[in-house]
């Protein structure tokens, strides 16, 4: 592994972005016999990079450019038929093995490297998997919908305050409920699973990214001391510090802020909120970020918003303004 790491860092076409991660230009530049992580700058992708950093395994990173809808290209969809990120391709086995869906990737890596981050005892393992499934079926999707209606649909929907009122209220309420589930679980605990105060596991890794993105959801956690304490504890881990900066390139391009910068930079958050207020919108969104950082280019989430023909007021779908 040490020799492979040295070889990886010496390639002129690649850039080391952490102790273990090498950002490469394309599929053609990946190192033979290593792990390849296809990533975009989202909290869902942080799960994989954080775990790889915890495992101290060298890995190549190929940027999935959401601005170009790269996740929908045939070559990528052969690896991930769902056309989303993240994706892992394990080139340490022959033939190379593809894994998609973040939870499946976490389990695959933890088991492959026999990590204590996924216990082997049936009950302890089940507890970790239960919280992993909670994240994948509840926290991630519900917070994702809360973000979608506030940050993507709202800025581009006519009469958004009226048409999206129910959707925003519904997913905001569910997001708060899920934060309260975390708050209750973390009472008297440092980590989500395990006896006593718990033991760090892939369940914590899976839940960290979305839980830390409360500003993006428009939710306050001021009255959730257990969640705040847990987030602070995890954020101090070296693997987390590196993992949240993979791939290190914003979905808005090199000049745009990464999700991690958006998470921690209070001045930037205020500037974005003010930009939305000046436009007369209650919620900031990707239209503010594209206006501030890409001179109004298409949002990386444009494919998530139906056009005027696909949108339907009967189903409550967002519709682009003409």
PEJO-V399967 format. One record per residue. N is the residue number from 1. RES is the residue in one small letter. D_FIRST is the distance of its C-alpha to the first C-alpha in Angstrom with 2 decimals. Layout:
# PEJO-V399967
n = {N:N}
res = {RES:RES}
d_first = {D_FIRST:D_FIRST}
This chain:
# PEJO-V399967
n = {1:2:3:4:5:6:7:8:9:10:11:12:13:14:15:16:17:18:19:20:21:22:23:24:25:26:27:28:29:30:31:32:33:34:35:36:37:38:39:40:41:42:43:44:45:46:47:48:49:50:51:52:53:54:55:56:57:58:59:60:61:62:63:64:65:66:67:68:69:70:71:72:73:74:75:76:77:78:79:80:81:82:83:84:85:86:87:88:89:90:91:92:93:94:95:96:97:98:99:100:101:102:103:104:105:106:107:108:109:110:111:112:113:114:115:116:117:118:119:120:121:122:123:124:125:126:127:128:129:130:131:132:133:134:135:136:137:138:139:140:141:142:143:144:145:146:147:148:149:150:151:152:153:154:155:156:157:158:159:160:161:162:163:164:165:166:167:168:169:170:171:172:173:174:175:176:177:178:179:180:181:182:183:184:185:186:187:188:189:190:191:192:193:194:195:196:197:198:199:200:201:202:203:204:205:206:207:208:209:210:211:212:213:214:215:216:217:218:219:220:221:222:223:224:225:226:227:228:229:230:231:232:233:234:235:236:237:238:239:240:241:242:243:244:245:246:247:248:249:250:251:252:253:254:255:256:257:258:259:260:261:262:263:264:265:266:267:268:269:270:271:272:273:274:275:276:277:278:279:280:281:282:283:284:285:286:287:288:289:290:291:292:293:294:295:296:297:298:299:300:301:302:303:304:305:306:307:308:309:310:311:312:313:314:315:316:317:318:319:320:321:322}
res = {x:x:x:x:x:x:x:x:x:x:x:x:x:x:x:x:x:x:x:x:x:x:x:x:x:x:x:x:x:x:x:x:x:x:x:x:x:x:x:x:x:x:x:x:x:x:x:x:x:x:x:x:x:x:x:x:x:x:x:x:x:x:x:x:x:x:x:x:x:x:x:x:x:x:x:x:x:x:x:x:x:x:x:x:x:x:x:x:x:x:x:x:x:x:x:x:x:x:x:x:x:x:x:x:x:x:x:x:x:x:x:x:x:x:x:x:x:x:x:x:x:x:x:x:x:x:x:x:x:x:x:x:x:x:x:x:x:x:x:x:x:x:x:x:x:x:x:x:x:x:x:x:x:x:x:x:x:x:x:x:x:x:x:x:x:x:x:x:x:x:x:x:x:x:x:x:x:x:x:x:x:x:x:x:x:x:x:x:x:x:x:x:x:x:x:x:x:x:x:x:x:x:x:x:x:x:x:x:x:x:x:x:x:x:x:x:x:x:x:x:x:x:x:x:x:x:x:x:x:x:x:x:x:x:x:x:x:x:x:x:x:x:x:x:x:x:x:x:x:x:x:x:x:x:x:x:x:x:x:x:x:x:x:x:x:x:x:x:x:x:x:x:x:x:x:x:x:x:x:x:x:x:x:x:x:x:x:x:x:x:x:x:x:x:x:x:x:x:x:x:x:x:x:x:x:x:x:x:x:x:x:x:x:x:x:x:x:x:x:x:x:x}
d_first = {0.00:3.80:5.42:5.03:6.04:8.58:9.79:10.35:12.34:14.38:15.92:19.59:20.19:17.67:17.80:15.32:17.22:15.17:12.24:10.12:12.74:13.77:17.36:18.27:21.92:22.06:20.86:21.13:18.39:15.49:12.33:12.55:10.37:9.40:11.62:14.69:16.98:20.57:22.16:25.43:26.45:27.87:27.62:26.76:23.52:22.67:22.13:18.99:17.44:18.40:16.81:13.43:13.70:14.85:11.99:9.54:7.67:7.19:10.41:13.20:16.69:19.85:23.03:25.77:28.94:31.53:34.19:34.00:33.73:30.52:29.82:32.92:32.13:32.04:28.56:27.12:29.47:28.24:25.04:27.04:30.70:31.71:31.07:29.53:26.29:23.59:21.90:18.43:17.46:14.74:13.72:11.40:14.88:17.81:19.90:18.05:19.34:20.97:21.74:24.39:26.15:24.35:25.20:24.03:20.63:20.39:21.40:19.13:15.92:17.30:18.25:15.20:13.07:16.24:16.65:19.86:20.52:22.19:24.21:24.94:28.55:30.77:32.79:30.03:27.93:31.08:31.79:28.48:28.98:32.58:31.66:29.00:31.81:34.16:31.98:31.64:35.32:36.97:35.38:33.48:36.28:39.14:37.71:36.76:40.40:41.67:39.67:40.74:44.45:44.47:42.09:42.32:45.55:47.83:47.79:48.63:51.12:54.88:56.60:53.24:54.79:56.93:54.90:51.62:53.14:52.65:49.07:47.97:49.82:48.50:44.78:45.18:46.89:44.18:41.46:43.37:43.75:40.02:39.40:41.99:40.17:37.14:39.51:41.15:37.98:36.57:39.79:38.92:35.23:32.08:30.14:31.36:30.62:30.85:33.61:35.27:33.85:30.96:27.19:24.73:23.61:22.83:26.63:26.61:23.81:25.85:29.10:28.14:28.19:31.60:33.10:32.23:33.94:37.45:38.84:37.94:39.83:42.77:42.59:43.12:41.40:43.53:45.04:41.79:40.67:38.25:36.35:36.39:35.12:32.28:31.27:31.35:29.24:26.45:26.68:25.82:22.34:19.68:17.82:21.23:22.06:19.08:19.27:22.95:22.38:20.30:21.22:23.41:26.17:29.40:31.01:33.89:32.01:30.65:33.87:33.91:32.76:29.64:30.24:28.84:31.36:34.05:33.22:33.59:35.89:39.39:41.21:39.55:40.43:44.02:44.21:43.15:45.64:48.36:47.68:48.34:51.44:52.91:52.56:54.42:51.63:51.05:47.32:44.89:42.71:40.63:43.78:43.76:40.17:40.80:44.04:42.49:39.30:39.73:43.47:44.25:41.84:41.12:39.27:35.79:37.40:40.40:39.52:39.97:43.59:46.20:48.59:52.30:52.86:50.09:50.90:53.56:55.56:56.25:52.63:52.03:49.43:48.81:50.67:50.12:53.03:54.97}
